[in-house]
Amino acid sequence: MQHPKVFCIGDLNIDLFTHAGTGQQKNTGLVFGEEHSAKKIYYSLGGNAANFAAAISSLGTNTYLASAIGRDIFSSPIMKELGKRGMKPLLKRYDLPNGVSNIFVSESGERAILSSKGCLTELQCRDIENKALPKLREGDIVFFGGYFHMLGMHRGFPELLRRIRTKGAKIFFDACFDTSEKWKVGHFLGLVDCFFLNEVEMRKICGTKNVANAVKKLFSMGARRIVLKKGAKGSEFFSADCHETMAAIGGRAMNATGAGDFFNAGFTFGFLRGFSIINCLLAGNFVASQKIYGEGYACTSRRQLDSFLARRNLASVEVVKDYSAMSRRAAGIIAKQLGEKPDSVLCLAAGKTPTGTYRTLVKMFRRGNADFSRASFIELDEYLGLHDIEDSFGHFLENNLFGKVNFRRKNIFMFSQNPINLNAECRRFDSLVKNCGIDLLLLGIGENGHIAYNEPGTAFSSRTHIVKLSPKVLGQRGKKFLGPAPRHAITLGLKAILSASKIVLIASGSKKAKALQRAMNWKPGPKVPASVLQLHGNAAIIADNRAAKYLRK
């Protein structure tokens, strides 16, 4: 499987840093005509696009940087840094000086910047078309940084974005600071999938300090997703159906230069990995914090981010009014998944809780709002040795979903209810999950915290396995069988569940409240199998008021 690539387009320059000496004022304290001592002076790679490229490349993505490079003493150090950071350069050469930013840093980490853009102003949209577009594929991300500095790209920019979109790529755009004070984005904002900006840039573009009014104006200009970087106050995300906030990660600031670019990289990496929005914000904040609180050009590694997220992953929790609202919301998520990726692999639970979700999906299908024709289905769990087929989860799914929508039978993979070789059946489904993947997995939760037939005590590393059913376990399920009660079931393990790109857990009723509280608030562990969702980067919990009553405490 070919992983998506990231194309970073925009400014590439050298940053010259001068750190104020001990005892100087909060600002740099420089006075023309006087000489001052500096704590340290050094240079590093710079530019919004180049910083973003370096940060996201360090996280293990396949990264290209499309920009301009001049001919002067900085050309060799720039190329050396690009190689060191692992990105692939797509550069247009000019017989002009390189861009340079002279950055003065106070003891508190505040900055004053003087910049000369050099050859960057010469780069044209046609240069990007020639160098980057032939390599672009569906699912890739094209990130623009430093657009306002790249004067030569202003002509024909909307048309460049349209050509990128025809390739099936997503466009991410960072506002950066417009030294010309024109702040014109309305003519192309509707072509951008994700728009990054900070509070100053938002005020300049929208003409208001009020965030709610500014967001409303950006939406009226065509914005789809807005990511607001708020420095020490954290970050915030806005879309038509989502609003999330995330606090900053505290520490002593060493140098905030490039922190916004590093945040963009962390957020984009999370987006590529299929993280929930709240975890994308968390990843962005962490990558930015490593730059702010670290020495020099501190790029976060994939291992560092994974280690942090293993401790801090946050499941998105949405509390709705009642069972009907829960069902509609879950159905909407599944339909949206099918709309964005028609050949999605779904793994959907059977049982009482999702019945309303499937009823809503059938209605959406009949109205033309959900299409299962290219989707595949992998069964989550099933009873073994049943005497009556109508007792099976497969029969439930047939009656409530398969027989009422346009799934293709060849794309539905169900457990055998009487397999000759149990171990072989387990291996068959482990292989299915490994080779096909699961794009969206819908779960319920048991009163004891089980998910699927992973009962308390199940290891988080478990694969597809056979479960012995006690009368107590069957009693908690509330299932009345037409024939004798089964003694065993087969279920995907927690490792397979964690492998899903997106997980949605639905919960309704006060009987599920304590289990949901333990799953979300307790430390993850085998005693509460559903707590494994805390370790997943893109898990969403949808609970009605009664099921969520203890989450508020």
N, C-alpha and C positions, 0 to 999 in steps of 0.2 A: 504494500500500500504506500503510495506517494504522499508524504506529508505536505500540507500547504506551505508555501514560501511567503516571505515578507519582503516587499520592495519598499525601501525607504527613499523618498525623493525630496530633495531640497538642499539646504545649506551644509557645507563642509568647510571648516576653517580651523585655524590654530587659535587656541585660547592662551593668552599670556596672563598669568596670575601674579599679582603683587599683594601680599598679605601685610597689613599694617603692623608696625612694630608695637611692642608692649607699651602701654601707657598712653597711646594716642586716643583721640576722641572716638565717640561712637561712630562718627563718619570717618573717612580716611584721614581727615585733618590736614590735607595737602593744601599748601599755599604757594601760588606761583611766585618764583623768585627766591624760594627757600629750598634747602635740601633736607630730606627726611630719611630716616633709616627704615628699612623693610625687614619684617620677620623672615620672609622667604620669597623668592621669585622663581617661577618655573612655568613650563608650558605643557599643554595637553591637547588632545583632539577636541574639537569644538564644533558648534553648529547644532541646531535643533534636530535636523534629520540624522546627522552623524552620531550624536549622543544617543538618540533613540536606537539607531542601528547597532551601536556597540553594546547597549544594554540588553536588547532582545537577542542578539547573537550569543551573548554570554549565557543566556538561558537555554541555549541549545537549538534555536530555530535556524532554518536555512534562510540566510539573510543577504539581500543585495542592497547596495547603496548606489543610487544614481544621482550624480552631482557634477560640479565643475571643479577642475584643478588648474592652477596657474603654473608659472615657471619662475620660481625664486628659491631662496634658501629654505623655505618651509615645505617645499614639494616632497623632498625625500623623507622628512619626519612624518608627514601626513601619510604617505604610502606605507611606511613602516608600521605606523599605528593601526592602519586598516588591516594589514596582514596579521598583526598581533591579536586583534580583536575577532578575527575569524570571519569577517564579512567579505562578500564578493563585490569588488568595485566595478561600476559601470560609469566611467568618468569621461567627460568631454574636456579635452585639453585646450587651454588658451595661452597665448603669449602675453599674459597679464599677471600682476601679483595675485597671490592667494588672499582669501578673506582672512582678516585678523581681528580678534576682539581683545582689547586690553582691559582686564578686569581687576578692579581694586577691591579687596576684601577686608572688612573691618574685623576686629577681634570677636564681635558678636555674630559674624557670618554674613552680615549685610554686604551688598555689593553696589558698586557703581561701574558702568561699562561704557567704554568708547570703542566703536567698531568701524572698520573699513571693509566693505563687502568685496572689493576687488573683482575677480573674474566671475563671482557668483551672479552678478547682475546680467551676465551675457547668456546664461543658459536658456534655451528655448524649449517650448513644448515639443517641437518636432524632434529635438535631441532625445527626449524621454521616449517618444514613440519609437524611435529607431533602436534604442538601446534596451529598453525594458519590456515593451509590449510583446515582442516575439517570444519572450520567456514566460509570459504571464499565462496562468491556467485558472480554471474555475476553482473557487475556494481560496485562492491566494488573497492576501491583504496588501493593499497599496497605501502606504502612510506618507502624508505630505507634512513636512516640517520646514519652517522658515519661509513660507510662501511670500509674505509681505516683503522680504529682503530680496526675493528673486524676481527683479523687475522684468526681465526678459520673458518670464513664463506667464505674465499676466495676459498677454495676447493669446487667445485660443485656448485658455485654460478650461472653460466649460466643455469644449469639444473633446479635449484630452480626457476628461472625466467620463464623458459618454462612451468613448472608445474603450476605456478600462472596464466600464460596466458591461459592455457587450461581451467581454471575455469571461464574465461570471465572477469577477473579483469584487471584493468589498473595499470601499474607500474610507480611510480614517484620516482626519485632517486636524492638525493642531494650529490654533490661531497665531501664536507667537505675538511679538509686539510690533506694531506698525509705526515706524518712526516718521512716516509721512502723514500720520494722523487721519488717513482716509477711511480705514476699517471697512472696506467694501467686501462683503461675503454673500450678499443676497442673491447675486446672479448665478451662484453655483451651489449654494448650501443644500438645495433639494437633491443634489446628486451625491451628497456625502452620507455615508452610513453611520459614522460616529464622529462627532464634533467635540474636540477637546479645547478647553480654554480656562483661564484663571479668572479671579474676580475682577481684576483691573481690565482685562480684555473684554469680559462680559459687559462691564460698565461702559467701555468705549464703544463697543459695537451696538449696544442696545440703548444707550443714553439714560440708564437708570441704575441706581444702586440696589433697588428692590429685586431680589432674586426671582420671586414668583412672576413679576411683571416681565423681567428679562427673558425668562424661560418661555413665557407665553409669546413674546415677540419672536424669539428664535424659531419656535414651532410655526408661527405664521409665515416665516421666511422659508420654511421647508425643512427645517432640522428634523431628523428622525430620532437619533440618540444624542444626548448631551452629557458630557462628563465635565463637571466643574471641579477644578483643583483649588483648594482653599488653604493651602499652606499648613500652618500649625493647627488649623481647624479641621483638617481632614479632606474628604472628597465627597462628591455627591453625583448621583446619576438620575437622569430624567428621560423618560420616553412616554409614548401615549398611554401605556398600560403599566408603567413601573416607575417607582421613585424609591431610591435607596440612598442611605448615608453611611459613611464609615469614618470613625475617628482616626486622627493621625497617630503615628507611633512615636512616642516621646523620646527625648534624648537631648544631648548638648550639640548644637549645630557647629560643624566645622567649616562647611562650605556648601551653600545651597545651589551653586551654579550647576545647571543641568538637571536639577531635581525634578522639575516638571517633565522633562524629556524621559527621565528614568521611570517616573510614574506611568507615563504613556506606554512605555515598553512593558511594564509589569501588568497593566490592565489588558493590553493587547495580547500578551502571552496567555493570560487567563481566558480571554475570549477564544483564542485558537484552541485551547485545551477543552473548551466547553464548560468552563466554570459558570456558576451562577453569578449574577451581577454583583451581589454583595461580596463574593470571593474574588471577583475581578478587581473591585475597589481595594480589597484587602491586599491582594498581590501587588497592585500599583503602589499603595502606601508603603509596603515593606521594601520594595525595590528602591523607591525614592528615599526612604529613611537610611538605607545603607549608603547612599550617595551623600546625604546631608551630614550624617554622623561619622562617616569614614574619612580616612586620609586619602587625598589625591583622587584619582579616577576610579572610584570603588564600584566596580560592576558586580552585581549579584550573580552567583552561580545557580544552576538548576538545583543542585543539591541543597544549597542554603535555603532557597525558596520552598522546596518540597519539605524540608525539615521544619520550617516555620509554619507552613500550612497544616502539617500533620498535628501541630499543637493548637492551631487557631482556626481551622476551617469552620465556617458558619453555614448551617443549613438555613435556607430562606424559609421563613414561617409566615404563612398567610392565613389569617383567621377570618372566616366568613360567617354569615348569619346562621345558616342551617344546612341540612343535608342536600337540599335542592341546589343551593348556591355552590356547595362543595362539588357536586356532580357536574354542574355547568362549567365550573372553572377547570376541573380536571379534563373534561371533554374538550374544552377550548385549547388546552395545552397540547393534547394529542393531535387535534386537527391542525394546529399551527405547525407542529412537527412534520406532519405529512405534507403540508403546503410548502415548507422550506426544503424538505428532503423527501420527495415522493417514494423513494425506494428504502425508506427507513425500516429497520428491524425493530419490531415492538415485542415486548414481553409484558403481558398484562395479567394481573391477578384475577382469580375467580372468587366467588363468595358474595355475601350480602352487600358489603360496603360499595363495591364498584358497580352494582346493578344499575343505579341511576346514571352513572357515567356512561355506560354502554347504551342505555336508553336515549340519552342525549346525543351520543355519537350517531346512532341510527337515524335520528331526526335530522342531524346535520348532513348526513350522507344523502338522504332523500331530498334535501333542499339544494344539493350540489355543493355543500360547503366542506365535505370531507371525502377523500378518494383513497381507497385502500388497494387499488388495482396493482400497484407496483410495490406495495409494502410486503414485508415478511413477518411471520409470527413464530416466536419460540415459547413453548409452554413453560410456566414457572414451577408448578408442582402438580402432582397427581396421586390419587389413591391407587394401590396395587391390589390385585386379586378380588375385585368387586364382583358380586353376583348379579348386579343389575347395572347396566350401562348408564341408566338415568341418574345414578348416584355420582357419576364422575364429573370432575371439573371440565373435561372436554365436552361433555353433554351440555353443561351450563353455558360454556362459551359459544357452542354451536347455536343454542336457543336464543342467547342474548346478544350475540354479535356476528359470528361468522355467517350464519344463515340469513342475515338481514343486510349485509353490506357486500362489497365487491372484492373481498379477498380472493386471490387465486389459490385453489386447493394445493397446488404444487409448492406454494410458498408458506404453507402452514406446517410447522414441525411440532408434533405432539408426542408425549411419552407413550410407550406401549404399556397397557395396563396389566399385561401378563407376559412380561419378557422372559425368554428362556434363560438368558444370562443377565443377572442384575448388574454385575460389574461392567459388562459390555454396554448395557444401556446407559449407565452413568458416564462411561467414557464417550459414548456417542454424543451426549449433550454437552459435555465439556468441550469436545471438538467443535460442535456447532457454535458455541459461544465464542470460542477462540477464533474460528475462521470467519464467522459472519459478524461478530460484534453485536452489541445491543445498543441501539440509539436512544430508546426511551423505555424505561421500566416503570410500571405502575404497581405499587404495593399497597396493601392494607397493613394494619398492625393488630396483633392479638392482645388480649387483656394482660397476658404475661410478658408482652414485649416481643413476641415472635414475629418474624416476617417470612412469608412463604411457609415452609414447614421446618424452618430453622428455629428450633426451640431453645430456651435458655440452656446455656452450657455449650452451645455450638461454637466451634473455633472460628475466628474471623478469616482464617486461611482455608476454610472448608470448601471442597469442590462438590459437585453433584453427588448426592449420597442417599442411602436408604434410611428411613426413620421408622422406628417401632412406635406404634400408636397405642398409648394407654387409654383407658376409659376416661381419665381426667383430661387428657389432651383433647380427645374427641368431644367431651362435654363442653370444653371452653369454646370449641368451634360452633356449638349450637346446631349441629347438623343431624337431621333425622334421616336414617337410611331406609330405603325400600327393602333391601335385603340385609343380611348379616353385616355388622360393622366391620370395616377392613382392619387388618392388624398392622399394615405397613403402608408407607407412602414414599414417593421419590420426589426429591426437590433439588433445585439449583442451590448450590452452596453460597455462602456469604462472599467468597472470593469472586464468583461469577456475578453476583449482584453488584459488587463494588466496581466491576469492570464496565458497567453500563455508562454511556456518555451522559445521560441525564436520568435522574431518579425522581419520581413523584410519589410521595406517600400521602394517602388520604385517610382521614380519621373522623368519625362521626359518633356522637353520643357520649354521655358521661361515663359509661363503662370503660371507655378508652382513655379517659383523662389521665389517670395515674401512670398508665403505660407510656403515654406520650410524654408526660413530664419526666419520667425516668430516662426515656430514650434521648431527650433533648438536653436535659439538665445534669444528668449524672455523667461521671467519667466513662468514656466508651469502654465496654468490656463484655465478655460472653454472657454474663448474667442477664443482660438486656440486649438481645440480638439486634434490635432496631437502632441501638446506639451506634452501630457501625456507620450509619449515615453521617455522623459527625466527621468521619474521615473522608467523605466524598466531596469533591470540589463543586458538584452541581446537583445538589439534592434540594428539593422543594417540598415543604410540608404544607398541606392544605387541610385545615381542621375547622369544623364548625365551632360555634361558641361553647357548646357543652364539652366537647372533647378538649378544647384549649383552655379550659377554665383554670387549670393549675399552672399553665405556662406564664401567666401574668404575675405569679407570686414568686 
